[in-house]
Amino acid sequence: MNGFDRRTFLQRSLLAGTALAMQGFTERLSLALLRDGAALKNGGSEGGYGTLRPARARNTGETFLALPEGFEYNVIGRAGAKMSDGRPTPLAPDGMAAFKVKGELRLVRNHEINNGIGAPGAALGERYYDETAGGGTTTLVINPQTRELVRDFVSLSGTLVNCAGGLTPWGTWISCEETVMGATRFLDEEGNPRGGFARPHGYCFEVDASANSMTAPEPLKAMGRFVHEAIAVDPKTGIVYETEDRLTAGLYRFVPNKKGRLAAGGRLQMLAVKNRANYDARAGQKMGAELPVMWVDIENPDPTEAETDALAVYKQGIARGGATFARLEGCWYGKNRIYFNSTNGGDKQLGQVWEYQPLGKAGGQLKLLFESPGAEVLLSPDNLCVSPRGRGLLLCEDGEGTQRVRGLTHEGRIFDFASNIVPAFETEEFAGATFSPDGKTLFFNIQTPGLTFAIWGPWNKGSL
């Protein structure tokens, strides 16, 4: 990781601006939720930017999205299209983040490819982790004025099921593997043979956003081997918060030995509620209630049994009193708080939005910000991000039926921002919502058929 120090400035301006904008967001949201329970029932355009209308892509003329009036978009990435490095754009774009690198606007984008041996994936190059695995990341350089693609290339190769991840304050992207498969062969729930890969999987990998070719892959084993989803970094401490995408899941944090140098190792821990061992946060929760929490150590973050037991790390935390959530997915930092989604959480299993506030080194405070009362309000939130002005969150849905990108305002109201309106894939998930460092452009993906969009418009006229 040597050399990243000189690039620390790449994300500081974005993180500082977001942190300033987030001041007061949590307090306003929590008070509104407690004061006005009726706000939770408002769907549609309540509190947002108005009614959604079908819109054509500015650069291709195709109609993929419904957006509020005044918003436009370009298609800037398409699965199968030839990239600047001569390789085909991989399938299944998922989590991503935007960076400013020496005046360039860049996206680092995951590809959630869950391939069998020999199946097509991200084309291998001279640097790869596992030649039998098809996942990884691509980097896209975008013209910030035209929102058109300038060039693109594979930046991480030979990993597997790269679902989400997160940006760091030192200008890198952490790509997370949502699997623990390795050499062991087995049959999945449908009777299909799986496993048999050349190297073990289930790790986090760091990708330098300023690199112009493939990053030499180095699994960050101290960050744990489990079914990863997303991460968020506290820029003050360098602590990395990690989510786990299982129906019985934990929230973890990685305390690095050296701030900004994850490869130097550190300590993995799991969240636990004080004086309430094995707290179950999946149901029966009260919005706005504050839970004091602490962190329990994971003795072995890279257990050999993880390859056949995806919960091997989770079980270590549970043995020490750790808390359980239902499918933790998106994760984002803002104003000394970590926001994360529980996709299947809540009494109706339709989704929860949580907030964790660090208070000192040993613990902090956990709060349920929002729980979906019905599918028409919010359905299975996955990736999320904090809006540049700090006035709310953007939530990508991954459920059944028509998928949407929803906004959650500081008043506790949900509104529609985007809808997938192509009948052939309107049930396919949105993923990877992230804003450009200047806050003018929103990027997100539709995982199938594999499209990346750049969206812009009158942000100052609405709730985000």
DRENTIMI-813477 format. One record per residue (C-alpha): residue in one letter; z, x, y. Coordinates in nm, 4 decimals, padded with zeros to 6 digits. Example, Ala and Ser with C-alpha at 12.3 -4.5 7.8 and 13.67 -1.06 7.14 Angstrom:
ATOM_A_00.7800_01.2300_-00.4500
ATOM_S_00.7140_01.3670_-00.1060
//
This chain:
ATOM_M_00.0000_00.0000_00.0000
ATOM_N_-00.0103_00.3028_00.2284
ATOM_G_-00.2079_00.2386_00.5420
ATOM_F_-00.1067_-00.1246_00.5916
ATOM_D_00.1361_-00.0297_00.8705
ATOM_R_-00.1499_00.0364_01.1097
ATOM_R_-00.2724_-00.3170_01.0487
ATOM_T_00.0591_-00.4916_01.1015
ATOM_F_-00.0681_-00.6327_01.4290
ATOM_L_-00.3344_-00.8382_01.2499
ATOM_Q_-00.1055_-01.1329_01.1815
ATOM_R_00.1818_-01.0847_01.4246
ATOM_S_00.0141_-01.2760_01.7036
ATOM_L_-00.0589_-01.5712_01.4707
ATOM_L_00.2893_-01.5764_01.3220
ATOM_A_00.4607_-01.5370_01.6581
ATOM_G_00.2577_-01.8192_01.8070
ATOM_T_00.3264_-02.0460_01.5120
ATOM_A_00.6967_-01.9652_01.5172
ATOM_L_00.7228_-02.0483_01.8881
ATOM_A_00.5314_-02.3716_01.8418
ATOM_M_00.7526_-02.4745_01.5488
ATOM_Q_01.0671_-02.4724_01.7648
ATOM_G_01.2195_-02.8166_01.7487
ATOM_F_00.9701_-02.9543_01.4924
ATOM_T_01.2295_-02.9853_01.2194
ATOM_E_01.4934_-03.1432_01.4377
ATOM_R_01.2509_-03.4021_01.5776
ATOM_L_01.1099_-03.4836_01.2344
ATOM_S_01.4464_-03.5205_01.0676
ATOM_L_01.5871_-03.7412_01.3422
ATOM_A_01.2799_-03.9627_01.3358
ATOM_L_01.2969_-04.0029_00.9591
ATOM_L_01.6588_-04.1077_00.9762
ATOM_R_01.6089_-04.3322_01.2799
ATOM_D_01.2927_-04.5120_01.1808
ATOM_G_01.2485_-04.5634_00.8095
ATOM_A_00.9582_-04.7970_00.8855
ATOM_A_00.7576_-04.4954_00.9989
ATOM_L_00.7305_-04.3893_00.6369
ATOM_K_00.5212_-04.6949_00.5566
ATOM_N_00.2550_-04.6220_00.8125
ATOM_G_-00.0617_-04.4917_00.6549
ATOM_G_-00.4195_-04.4754_00.7813
ATOM_S_-00.4554_-04.3367_01.1316
ATOM_E_-00.0987_-04.3997_01.2507
ATOM_G_00.0066_-04.1128_01.4751
ATOM_G_-00.3138_-03.9182_01.4169
ATOM_Y_-00.6623_-03.8825_01.5649
ATOM_G_-00.8037_-04.2275_01.4973
ATOM_T_-01.0261_-04.3914_01.2399
ATOM_L_-01.2226_-04.1698_01.0016
ATOM_R_-01.6023_-04.1893_01.0160
ATOM_P_-01.8664_-04.0348_00.7861
ATOM_A_-01.9886_-03.7109_00.9433
ATOM_R_-02.2841_-03.4847_00.8723
ATOM_A_-02.2398_-03.1116_00.8425
ATOM_R_-02.3596_-02.9528_01.1646
ATOM_N_-02.5422_-02.6683_00.9874
ATOM_T_-02.6886_-02.8445_00.6812
ATOM_G_-02.7150_-03.2140_00.7704
ATOM_E_-02.5349_-03.3155_00.4494
ATOM_T_-02.2589_-03.5755_00.4497
ATOM_F_-01.9467_-03.4720_00.2618
ATOM_L_-01.6533_-03.5753_00.4800
ATOM_A_-01.5156_-03.8567_00.6882
ATOM_L_-01.3407_-03.7222_00.9989
ATOM_P_-01.1961_-03.8642_01.3230
ATOM_E_-01.4386_-03.9165_01.6099
ATOM_G_-01.5201_-03.5970_01.7977
ATOM_F_-01.4668_-03.3610_01.5034
ATOM_E_-01.7512_-03.1583_01.3513
ATOM_Y_-01.7865_-02.9272_01.0552
ATOM_N_-02.0021_-02.6649_00.8874
ATOM_V_-02.0402_-02.5828_00.5192
ATOM_I_-01.9730_-02.2094_00.4980
ATOM_G_-01.9255_-02.1465_00.1275
ATOM_R_-02.0869_-02.3058_-00.1768
ATOM_A_-02.0303_-02.2255_-00.5438
ATOM_G_-02.3325_-02.0564_-00.6982
ATOM_A_-02.4831_-01.9355_-00.3703
ATOM_K_-02.5699_-01.5666_-00.3613
ATOM_M_-02.3186_-01.3628_-00.1634
ATOM_S_-02.3838_-01.0578_00.0519
ATOM_D_-02.2773_-00.8275_-00.2334
ATOM_G_-02.5416_-00.9831_-00.4592
ATOM_R_-02.2959_-01.1739_-00.6748
ATOM_P_-02.2911_-01.5541_-00.7099
ATOM_T_-02.0164_-01.7376_-00.5208
ATOM_P_-01.7518_-01.8176_-00.7844
ATOM_L_-01.6485_-02.1707_-00.8751
ATOM_A_-01.3265_-02.3564_-00.7888
ATOM_P_-01.2240_-02.2378_-00.4404
ATOM_D_-00.8537_-02.3031_-00.3859
ATOM_G_-00.5848_-02.1515_-00.1630
ATOM_M_-00.6881_-01.9297_00.1280
ATOM_A_-00.5830_-01.7936_00.4668
ATOM_A_-00.7557_-01.6889_00.7890
ATOM_F_-00.7145_-01.3492_00.9554
ATOM_K_-00.8292_-01.1691_01.2678
ATOM_V_-00.9491_-00.8227_01.1680
ATOM_K_-01.0782_-00.5916_01.4430
ATOM_G_-01.2297_-00.8826_01.6311
ATOM_E_-01.3677_-01.0485_01.3179
ATOM_L_-01.2607_-01.3862_01.1799
ATOM_R_-01.2075_-01.3587_00.8051
ATOM_L_-01.1092_-01.5892_00.5214
ATOM_V_-00.9643_-01.4615_00.1949
ATOM_R_-01.0230_-01.7334_-00.0633
ATOM_N_-00.8857_-01.7840_-00.4153
ATOM_H_-01.0915_-01.9055_-00.7112
ATOM_E_-00.8946_-02.1018_-00.9710
ATOM_I_-01.1092_-02.0051_-01.2670
ATOM_N_-00.9478_-02.0768_-01.6050
ATOM_N_-01.2094_-01.9269_-01.8300
ATOM_G_-01.2246_-01.8524_-02.1959
ATOM_I_-01.3375_-01.5138_-02.3201
ATOM_G_-01.6892_-01.4414_-02.1996
ATOM_A_-01.7074_-01.7507_-01.9770
ATOM_P_-01.8635_-01.7046_-01.6341
ATOM_G_-01.6383_-01.6329_-01.3400
ATOM_A_-01.6211_-01.3947_-01.0476
ATOM_A_-01.8704_-01.1170_-01.1188
ATOM_L_-01.7008_-00.7932_-01.2156
ATOM_G_-01.7546_-00.4782_-01.0181
ATOM_E_-01.6308_-00.1236_-01.0289
ATOM_R_-01.2703_-00.2371_-00.9764
ATOM_Y_-01.1138_-00.5145_-01.1814
ATOM_Y_-00.7846_-00.5964_-01.3476
ATOM_D_-00.9101_-00.7551_-01.6707
ATOM_E_-01.2781_-00.7561_-01.7622
ATOM_T_-01.2279_-01.0670_-01.9778
ATOM_A_-01.0850_-01.2799_-01.6920
ATOM_G_-01.3102_-01.4596_-01.4422
ATOM_G_-01.0819_-01.5369_-01.1494
ATOM_G_-01.0123_-01.3561_-00.8255
ATOM_T_-01.0778_-01.3801_-00.4530
ATOM_T_-01.3727_-01.3662_-00.2176
ATOM_T_-01.3657_-01.2627_00.1480
ATOM_L_-01.5773_-01.4476_00.4047
ATOM_V_-01.6562_-01.3118_00.7507
ATOM_I_-01.7131_-01.6009_00.9932
ATOM_N_-01.8708_-01.6062_01.3389
ATOM_P_-01.5874_-01.7602_01.5471
ATOM_Q_-01.8276_-01.9151_01.7997
ATOM_T_-02.0830_-02.0733_01.5642
ATOM_R_-01.8495_-02.1126_01.2641
ATOM_E_-02.1327_-01.9804_01.0466
ATOM_L_-02.1001_-01.7370_00.7576
ATOM_V_-02.1841_-01.3756_00.8480
ATOM_R_-02.1243_-01.2115_00.5106
ATOM_D_-01.9147_-01.2564_00.1963
ATOM_F_-01.8129_-01.0555_-00.1082
ATOM_V_-01.5758_-01.0406_-00.4049
ATOM_S_-01.2477_-00.8822_-00.2956
ATOM_L_-01.0348_-00.9232_-00.6122
ATOM_S_-01.1732_-00.9397_-00.9645
ATOM_G_-01.0530_-00.9765_-01.3212
ATOM_T_-00.7553_-01.2042_-01.2580
ATOM_L_-00.7038_-01.5573_-01.3889
ATOM_V_-00.6372_-01.9068_-01.2498
ATOM_N_-00.5905_-01.7855_-00.8925
ATOM_C_-00.4603_-02.1122_-00.7534
ATOM_A_-00.2871_-02.0534_-00.4218
ATOM_G_-00.0908_-01.7729_-00.2592
ATOM_G_-00.0151_-01.6948_00.1025
ATOM_L_-00.0702_-01.4614_00.3954
ATOM_T_00.1661_-01.1807_00.4939
ATOM_P_00.2670_-01.0541_00.8395
ATOM_W_00.1048_-00.7190_00.7620
ATOM_G_-00.2478_-00.8493_00.7199
ATOM_T_-00.2806_-00.9139_00.3479
ATOM_W_-00.3260_-01.2121_00.1178
ATOM_I_-00.1091_-01.2581_-00.1912
ATOM_S_-00.3164_-01.4183_-00.4679
ATOM_C_-00.1091_-01.5937_-00.7352
ATOM_E_-00.2034_-01.6532_-01.0984
ATOM_E_-00.1174_-02.0024_-01.2223
ATOM_T_-00.0961_-01.9029_-01.5882
ATOM_V_00.0920_-01.6694_-01.8200
ATOM_M_-00.1856_-01.6224_-02.0746
ATOM_G_-00.2490_-01.2832_-02.2263
ATOM_A_-00.3550_-01.1355_-02.5590
ATOM_T_-00.1816_-01.4024_-02.7712
ATOM_R_-00.4258_-01.6553_-02.9158
ATOM_F_-00.3216_-02.0209_-02.9372
ATOM_L_-00.4553_-02.3775_-02.9263
ATOM_D_-00.4080_-02.5808_-02.6094
ATOM_E_-00.3083_-02.9487_-02.5996
ATOM_E_-00.6679_-03.0502_-02.6710
ATOM_G_-00.7015_-02.8138_-02.9642
ATOM_N_-00.9144_-02.5560_-02.7827
ATOM_P_-00.8532_-02.1840_-02.8537
ATOM_R_-00.6991_-02.0039_-02.5585
ATOM_G_-00.5632_-01.6620_-02.4793
ATOM_G_-00.7034_-01.3425_-02.6227
ATOM_F_-00.7346_-01.1689_-02.2852
ATOM_A_-00.7355_-00.7931_-02.2525
ATOM_R_-00.4323_-00.7814_-02.0204
ATOM_P_-00.1299_-01.0023_-01.9498
ATOM_H_-00.1496_-01.2580_-01.6687
ATOM_G_00.0988_-01.4540_-01.4627
ATOM_Y_00.1357_-01.2188_-01.1675
ATOM_C_00.0824_-01.1887_-00.7940
ATOM_F_-00.1819_-00.9542_-00.6500
ATOM_E_-00.2158_-00.8249_-00.2940
ATOM_V_-00.5548_-00.8237_-00.1178
ATOM_D_-00.6107_-00.6355_00.2076
ATOM_A_-00.7868_-00.8733_00.4479
ATOM_S_-00.9530_-00.5790_00.6247
ATOM_A_-01.1111_-00.4347_00.3086
ATOM_N_-01.4905_-00.4509_00.2857
ATOM_S_-01.5154_-00.4253_-00.0914
ATOM_M_-01.3101_-00.5038_-00.4000
ATOM_T_-00.9396_-00.4303_-00.3845
ATOM_A_-00.8018_-00.2155_-00.6664
ATOM_P_-00.5865_-00.4730_-00.8515
ATOM_E_-00.2176_-00.3965_-00.8979
ATOM_P_00.0009_-00.6688_-01.0531
ATOM_L_00.3260_-00.7107_-00.8619
ATOM_K_00.5375_-00.7492_-01.1735
ATOM_A_00.8735_-00.7464_-00.9960
ATOM_M_00.7722_-01.0739_-00.8267
ATOM_G_00.7857_-01.2440_-01.1653
ATOM_R_00.5630_-01.3545_-01.4491
ATOM_F_00.5470_-01.7328_-01.4420
ATOM_V_00.3093_-02.0163_-01.3497
ATOM_H_00.2724_-01.9202_-00.9839
ATOM_E_00.1365_-02.1451_-00.7123
ATOM_A_00.1981_-02.0309_-00.3534
ATOM_I_00.4048_-01.7907_-00.1438
ATOM_A_00.5311_-01.7705_00.2132
ATOM_V_00.6741_-01.4638_00.3861
ATOM_D_00.9595_-01.4642_00.6366
ATOM_P_00.8355_-01.2070_00.8926
ATOM_K_01.1898_-01.1267_01.0072
ATOM_T_01.3139_-01.0136_00.6684
ATOM_G_00.9997_-00.9579_00.4623
ATOM_I_01.1422_-01.1891_00.1944
ATOM_V_00.8708_-01.3668_-00.0054
ATOM_Y_00.9291_-01.7260_-00.1189
ATOM_E_00.7419_-01.8334_-00.4338
ATOM_T_00.6674_-02.1738_-00.5852
ATOM_E_00.6199_-02.2586_-00.9533
ATOM_D_00.3742_-02.5254_-01.0675
ATOM_R_00.5486_-02.6846_-01.3640
ATOM_L_00.7025_-03.0293_-01.4130
ATOM_T_01.0300_-02.8388_-01.4483
ATOM_A_01.0009_-02.5727_-01.1800
ATOM_G_01.2099_-02.3409_-00.9686
ATOM_L_01.1860_-02.2134_-00.6137
ATOM_Y_01.2106_-01.8348_-00.6060
ATOM_R_01.2451_-01.5607_-00.3512
ATOM_F_01.1551_-01.1931_-00.3812
ATOM_V_01.3713_-00.9551_-00.1785
ATOM_P_01.1624_-00.6357_-00.1486
ATOM_N_01.3163_-00.2913_-00.1619
ATOM_K_01.1011_-00.1999_00.1374
ATOM_K_00.9860_-00.4606_00.3886
ATOM_G_00.6069_-00.4942_00.3803
ATOM_R_00.5677_-00.2860_00.0637
ATOM_L_00.5815_-00.5293_-00.2245
ATOM_A_00.4567_-00.2768_-00.4795
ATOM_A_00.7772_-00.0756_-00.4217
ATOM_G_00.9701_-00.3378_-00.6172
ATOM_G_01.2612_-00.5614_-00.5338
ATOM_R_01.4866_-00.8381_-00.6621
ATOM_L_01.3697_-01.1814_-00.7851
ATOM_Q_01.6046_-01.4769_-00.7358
ATOM_M_01.6039_-01.8538_-00.7928
ATOM_L_01.7399_-02.1212_-00.5595
ATOM_A_02.0591_-02.3017_-00.6633
ATOM_V_02.2604_-02.5696_-00.4821
ATOM_K_02.6155_-02.4573_-00.4053
ATOM_N_02.8849_-02.6153_-00.6214
ATOM_R_02.6240_-02.8293_-00.8001
ATOM_A_02.4943_-02.6233_-01.0912
ATOM_N_02.1496_-02.7191_-01.2256
ATOM_Y_02.0866_-02.9623_-00.9425
ATOM_D_01.7893_-03.1907_-01.0178
ATOM_A_01.5828_-03.2431_-00.7010
ATOM_R_01.3039_-03.4346_-00.8726
ATOM_A_01.4428_-03.7831_-00.7996
ATOM_G_01.7343_-03.9642_-00.6430
ATOM_Q_01.7142_-03.7700_-00.3160
ATOM_K_01.7978_-03.8884_00.0349
ATOM_M_01.5665_-03.7884_00.3167
ATOM_G_01.7377_-03.5856_00.5851
ATOM_A_02.0391_-03.4958_00.3711
ATOM_E_02.1339_-03.1276_00.3951
ATOM_L_02.2167_-02.9281_00.0834
ATOM_P_02.3839_-02.5856_00.1095
ATOM_V_02.2092_-02.3437_-00.1256
ATOM_M_02.2431_-01.9925_-00.2612
ATOM_W_02.0277_-01.7623_-00.4726
ATOM_V_02.0917_-01.6473_-00.8297
ATOM_D_01.9423_-01.3304_-00.9760
ATOM_I_01.6673_-01.3232_-01.2376
ATOM_E_01.7622_-01.0349_-01.4643
ATOM_N_01.4172_-00.9818_-01.6151
ATOM_P_01.1275_-01.0990_-01.3933
ATOM_D_00.8654_-00.9826_-01.6457
ATOM_P_00.9912_-01.0931_-01.9885
ATOM_T_00.7686_-01.0249_-02.2883
ATOM_E_00.8276_-01.3800_-02.4146
ATOM_A_00.6629_-01.5253_-02.1021
ATOM_E_00.3255_-01.5064_-02.2756
ATOM_T_00.4291_-01.7746_-02.5226
ATOM_D_00.6981_-01.9440_-02.3128
ATOM_A_00.5803_-02.0245_-01.9604
ATOM_L_00.9385_-02.1135_-01.8644
ATOM_A_01.0922_-01.7802_-01.9666
ATOM_V_01.1745_-01.6847_-01.6068
ATOM_Y_01.2812_-02.0395_-01.5132
ATOM_K_01.5256_-02.0507_-01.8043
ATOM_Q_01.6987_-01.7376_-01.6770
ATOM_G_01.7584_-01.9086_-01.3436
ATOM_I_01.8747_-02.2309_-01.5063
ATOM_A_02.1274_-02.0361_-01.7138
ATOM_R_02.2834_-01.9280_-01.3830
ATOM_G_02.2851_-02.2750_-01.2280
ATOM_G_01.9407_-02.2842_-01.0648
ATOM_A_01.7897_-02.6067_-00.9284
ATOM_T_01.4912_-02.7922_-01.0752
ATOM_F_01.1939_-02.9387_-00.8864
ATOM_A_00.8799_-03.1214_-01.0031
ATOM_R_00.5665_-02.9082_-00.9610
ATOM_L_00.6180_-02.6949_-00.6538
ATOM_E_00.2864_-02.6123_-00.4910
ATOM_G_00.1973_-02.5446_-00.1260
ATOM_C_00.4288_-02.3175_00.0744
ATOM_W_00.4192_-02.2093_00.4434
ATOM_Y_00.6432_-02.0363_00.6984
ATOM_G_00.7235_-02.1672_01.0479
ATOM_K_01.0127_-02.1086_01.2900
ATOM_N_01.2578_-01.9523_01.0483
ATOM_R_01.1871_-02.2203_00.7904
ATOM_I_00.9928_-02.2455_00.4671
ATOM_Y_00.8038_-02.5708_00.4014
ATOM_F_00.6924_-02.6544_00.0487
ATOM_N_00.5497_-02.9469_-00.1473
ATOM_S_00.6713_-03.0978_-00.4722
ATOM_T_00.3534_-03.2610_-00.6006
ATOM_N_00.5191_-03.4881_-00.8552
ATOM_G_00.8580_-03.5160_-00.6877
ATOM_G_01.0307_-03.8350_-00.5754
ATOM_D_01.1447_-04.1589_-00.7306
ATOM_K_00.7814_-04.2705_-00.7637
ATOM_Q_00.6582_-03.9211_-00.8590
ATOM_L_00.4069_-03.9298_-00.5710
ATOM_G_00.5259_-03.6245_-00.3802
ATOM_Q_00.7955_-03.4700_-00.1654
ATOM_V_00.7879_-03.2351_00.1336
ATOM_W_01.0849_-02.9963_00.1503
ATOM_E_01.2249_-02.7570_00.4094
ATOM_Y_01.4382_-02.4498_00.3461
ATOM_Q_01.6187_-02.2809_00.6359
ATOM_P_01.7597_-01.9326_00.5679
ATOM_L_02.1137_-01.8858_00.7011
ATOM_G_02.2202_-01.5266_00.6506
ATOM_K_02.1287_-01.3049_00.3587
ATOM_A_02.2963_-01.4975_00.0793
ATOM_G_02.1838_-01.8560_00.1274
ATOM_G_02.0664_-02.1345_00.3510
ATOM_Q_02.0075_-02.5059_00.3812
ATOM_L_01.7689_-02.7315_00.1885
ATOM_K_01.6429_-03.0613_00.3279
ATOM_L_01.4031_-03.3290_00.2035
ATOM_L_01.1740_-03.4026_00.4978
ATOM_F_00.9526_-03.6642_00.3381
ATOM_E_00.9120_-03.8565_00.0145
ATOM_S_00.6083_-04.0723_-00.0499
ATOM_P_00.6890_-04.4439_-00.0885
ATOM_G_00.3390_-04.5289_-00.2119
ATOM_A_00.0011_-04.3782_-00.2998
ATOM_E_-00.1559_-04.5297_00.0118
ATOM_V_00.0825_-04.3208_00.2255
ATOM_L_00.0730_-03.9872_00.0419
ATOM_L_-00.0559_-03.9013_-00.3040
ATOM_S_00.0371_-03.5766_-00.4795
ATOM_P_00.0500_-03.3241_-00.1918
ATOM_D_-00.0649_-02.9782_-00.2985
ATOM_N_-00.1512_-02.7046_-00.0465
ATOM_L_-00.0015_-02.7332_00.3007
ATOM_C_-00.0039_-02.5486_00.6313
ATOM_V_00.1765_-02.5699_00.9655
ATOM_S_-00.0414_-02.6756_01.2590
ATOM_P_-00.0979_-02.4087_01.5289
ATOM_R_00.0900_-02.6070_01.7936
ATOM_G_00.3736_-02.6619_01.5481
ATOM_R_00.3643_-03.0368_01.5892
ATOM_G_00.3216_-03.1164_01.2229
ATOM_L_00.1984_-03.0226_00.8776
ATOM_L_-00.1383_-03.0654_00.7078
ATOM_L_-00.1171_-03.1715_00.3436
ATOM_C_-00.4008_-03.1465_00.0890
ATOM_E_-00.3903_-03.4160_-00.1777
ATOM_D_-00.4484_-03.3533_-00.5478
ATOM_G_-00.4016_-03.6837_-00.7244
ATOM_E_-00.6116_-03.9602_-00.8728
ATOM_G_-00.8525_-04.1696_-00.6674
ATOM_T_-01.0096_-04.0787_-00.3344
ATOM_Q_-00.8634_-03.7542_-00.2015
ATOM_R_-00.7584_-03.6932_00.1583
ATOM_V_-00.6182_-03.4345_00.3915
ATOM_R_-00.3132_-03.5946_00.5534
ATOM_G_-00.1114_-03.5059_00.8596
ATOM_L_00.2673_-03.5328_00.8817
ATOM_T_00.3806_-03.5583_01.2447
ATOM_H_00.7096_-03.4565_01.4035
ATOM_E_00.7821_-03.8300_01.4291
ATOM_G_00.7748_-03.8599_01.0523
ATOM_R_00.4418_-04.0429_01.0352
ATOM_I_00.1615_-03.9825_00.7884
ATOM_F_-00.2009_-04.0149_00.8978
ATOM_D_-00.5448_-03.9468_00.7496
ATOM_F_-00.7345_-03.6513_00.8901
ATOM_A_-01.0157_-03.6078_00.6368
ATOM_S_-01.1504_-03.7929_00.3359
ATOM_N_-01.3813_-03.6833_00.0558
ATOM_I_-01.6521_-03.9519_00.0564
ATOM_V_-01.9168_-03.8293_-00.1893
ATOM_P_-01.8941_-04.0681_-00.4894
ATOM_A_-01.9808_-03.7978_-00.7401
ATOM_F_-01.6689_-03.5977_-00.6575
ATOM_E_-01.4498_-03.8046_-00.4248
ATOM_T_-01.1615_-03.7719_-00.6710
ATOM_E_-01.1745_-03.3904_-00.6606
ATOM_E_-00.8904_-03.2129_-00.4861
ATOM_F_-00.8747_-03.0703_-00.1374
ATOM_A_-00.7281_-02.7198_-00.1206
ATOM_G_-00.6659_-02.4189_00.0988
ATOM_A_-00.6026_-02.5754_00.4401
ATOM_T_-00.5580_-02.2994_00.6980
ATOM_F_-00.6242_-02.2591_01.0696
ATOM_S_-00.7980_-01.9703_01.2412
ATOM_P_-00.5583_-01.7409_01.4322
ATOM_D_-00.6684_-01.8949_01.7638
ATOM_G_-00.5967_-02.2452_01.6308
ATOM_K_-00.9447_-02.3761_01.7089
ATOM_T_-01.0878_-02.4044_01.3569
ATOM_L_-00.9463_-02.5606_01.0419
ATOM_F_-01.0754_-02.4435_00.7055
ATOM_F_-01.0333_-02.6153_00.3701
ATOM_N_-01.2074_-02.6490_00.0333
ATOM_I_-01.3152_-02.9215_-00.2039
ATOM_Q_-01.2609_-02.7524_-00.5360
ATOM_T_-01.5474_-02.9298_-00.7164
ATOM_P_-01.8399_-02.8826_-00.6684
ATOM_G_-01.7023_-02.5803_-00.4818
ATOM_L_-01.7423_-02.6167_-00.1047
ATOM_T_-01.5683_-02.4519_00.1900
ATOM_F_-01.5680_-02.6198_00.5316
ATOM_A_-01.5000_-02.5133_00.8898
ATOM_I_-01.3803_-02.8066_01.1068
ATOM_W_-01.3337_-02.8143_01.4838
ATOM_G_-01.2774_-03.0739_01.7528
ATOM_P_-01.0314_-03.2166_02.0087
ATOM_W_-00.7069_-03.0948_01.8527
ATOM_N_-00.5189_-03.1486_02.1790
ATOM_K_-00.5891_-03.5245_02.1716
ATOM_G_-00.3892_-03.5920_01.8581
ATOM_S_-00.0706_-03.5244_01.6714
ATOM_L_-00.1390_-03.1722_01.5470
//
